[in-house]
Amino acid sequence: MKNMRSIIFVLVACLLLHSCAWFEQQSPKTKTGAGIGAVVGGLAGLLIDSHNPWRGGVIGVALGAVAGGLAGNIIDHSAQQAAHNNASVKYSRTTENGTNEEINAAPYKTEGNYKLVTVKYVRDGKVFGEEIKKVPLN
């Protein structure tokens, strides 16, 4: 039994170290999304699972980090795709409560070895955020 615990400990440690190395390779938006998602998911999990708040918190952190990281990755991917194809890109979805969300990325201009891409965040037809991303042309 003691050997089994040691093996599990080593496997979990290897998984965590591998995850840290993978996380360092991700874009800033992916990291930010994962962080925000983890915090929101953890708090929601604590409140939802009143019988075992630790379990709810851990599950909420994991699910929130994945969802937030995925959202951040989609934002970065849309800007890169628009820059490399020199064409507009649009991602859209409808949430469970019926909200229509879109990410629109359009190449703006070239500046040296970078393509500037305008990324707009739209919710139910209204722009609620906009930024210009600088994408390297490699």
C-alpha positions as CSV (number, residue, x, y, z in Angstrom):
1,M,0.0,0.0,0.0
2,K,2.8,2.4,0.8
3,N,4.5,1.7,-2.5
4,M,1.2,2.5,-4.3
5,R,1.0,5.9,-2.6
6,S,4.5,6.7,-3.6
7,I,3.8,5.7,-7.2
8,I,0.6,7.9,-7.3
9,F,2.5,10.8,-5.7
10,V,5.3,10.6,-8.4
11,L,2.7,10.3,-11.2
12,V,0.8,13.4,-9.9
13,A,4.0,15.3,-9.5
14,C,5.0,14.5,-13.1
15,L,1.6,15.5,-14.4
16,L,1.8,18.9,-12.5
17,L,5.3,19.6,-13.8
18,H,4.3,18.7,-17.4
19,S,1.2,20.9,-17.1
20,C,3.4,23.9,-15.9
21,A,5.7,23.5,-18.9
22,W,2.6,23.3,-21.3
23,F,1.0,26.4,-19.6
24,E,4.2,28.5,-20.1
25,Q,3.9,28.0,-23.9
26,Q,0.3,29.4,-24.0
27,S,-0.6,32.9,-25.0
28,P,-1.3,35.7,-22.5
29,K,-5.1,35.6,-23.4
30,T,-5.2,31.8,-22.8
31,K,-3.5,32.2,-19.4
32,T,-5.7,35.1,-18.4
33,G,-8.8,33.3,-19.4
34,A,-7.7,30.2,-17.5
35,G,-7.0,32.2,-14.4
36,I,-10.3,34.1,-14.4
37,G,-12.2,30.9,-15.2
38,A,-10.4,29.1,-12.3
39,V,-11.3,31.8,-9.8
40,V,-14.9,32.1,-10.9
41,G,-15.4,28.3,-11.2
42,G,-13.8,27.7,-7.8
43,L,-16.1,30.3,-6.1
44,A,-19.2,28.9,-7.9
45,G,-18.2,25.4,-6.9
46,L,-17.8,26.3,-3.2
47,L,-21.3,27.9,-3.2
48,I,-23.0,25.2,-5.2
49,D,-21.7,22.1,-3.4
50,S,-22.8,22.9,0.2
51,H,-22.3,19.3,1.4
52,N,-18.7,19.2,0.4
53,P,-17.4,22.7,-0.5
54,W,-13.8,21.4,-1.1
55,R,-15.0,19.0,-3.7
56,G,-17.1,21.7,-5.4
57,G,-14.3,24.2,-5.3
58,V,-11.8,21.8,-6.9
59,I,-14.2,20.7,-9.6
60,G,-15.2,24.3,-10.2
61,V,-11.5,25.4,-10.5
62,A,-10.8,22.7,-13.0
63,L,-13.8,23.3,-15.2
64,G,-13.5,27.1,-14.9
65,A,-9.8,27.0,-15.9
66,V,-10.5,24.8,-18.9
67,A,-13.5,26.9,-20.1
68,G,-11.6,30.2,-19.5
69,G,-8.5,29.0,-21.2
70,L,-10.4,27.8,-24.2
71,A,-12.1,31.2,-24.6
72,G,-8.8,33.0,-24.4
73,N,-7.3,30.5,-26.9
74,I,-10.2,31.2,-29.3
75,I,-9.5,34.9,-29.1
76,D,-5.8,34.5,-29.9
77,H,-6.4,31.9,-32.6
78,S,-8.9,34.2,-34.4
79,A,-6.4,37.1,-34.5
80,Q,-3.6,34.8,-35.8
81,Q,-5.9,33.2,-38.4
82,A,-7.1,36.7,-39.6
83,A,-3.5,37.9,-39.9
84,H,-2.1,34.8,-41.7
85,N,-5.0,34.5,-44.1
86,N,-5.3,38.3,-44.5
87,A,-9.1,37.9,-44.2
88,S,-11.7,38.5,-41.5
89,V,-12.6,35.7,-39.1
90,K,-15.7,35.3,-37.1
91,Y,-16.5,32.9,-34.2
92,S,-20.0,32.8,-32.8
93,R,-22.0,30.9,-30.3
94,T,-25.3,31.0,-28.4
95,T,-25.1,30.4,-24.7
96,E,-27.5,28.2,-22.7
97,N,-29.5,31.3,-21.7
98,G,-29.8,32.4,-25.3
99,T,-27.2,35.1,-25.5
100,N,-25.5,35.4,-28.9
101,E,-21.7,36.0,-28.6
102,E,-19.3,36.7,-31.4
103,I,-15.6,37.4,-31.8
104,N,-14.8,39.3,-35.0
105,A,-11.1,39.6,-36.1
106,A,-10.1,41.6,-39.1
107,P,-6.7,42.5,-40.4
108,Y,-6.0,46.2,-40.0
109,K,-2.6,47.0,-41.5
110,T,1.0,45.7,-41.7
111,E,3.6,47.2,-39.5
112,G,7.1,45.9,-40.1
113,N,7.0,42.1,-39.4
114,Y,3.7,42.3,-37.7
115,K,0.1,42.4,-38.9
116,L,-2.3,44.5,-36.8
117,V,-5.7,42.8,-36.3
118,T,-8.8,44.5,-34.9
119,V,-10.6,42.1,-32.5
120,K,-14.2,43.0,-31.6
121,Y,-16.3,41.3,-28.9
122,V,-20.0,41.4,-29.6
123,R,-22.8,40.3,-27.3
124,D,-26.4,40.3,-28.7
125,G,-25.4,42.6,-31.5
126,K,-23.7,45.2,-29.3
127,V,-19.9,45.6,-29.3
128,F,-18.7,45.4,-25.6
129,G,-15.0,45.4,-26.2
130,E,-12.4,46.0,-28.9
131,E,-8.6,45.7,-29.1
132,I,-5.9,45.7,-31.7
133,K,-3.6,42.7,-31.5
134,K,-0.1,42.6,-33.0
135,V,0.5,39.3,-34.7
136,P,4.0,38.3,-35.9
137,L,4.2,37.3,-39.5
138,N,6.3,34.1,-39.5
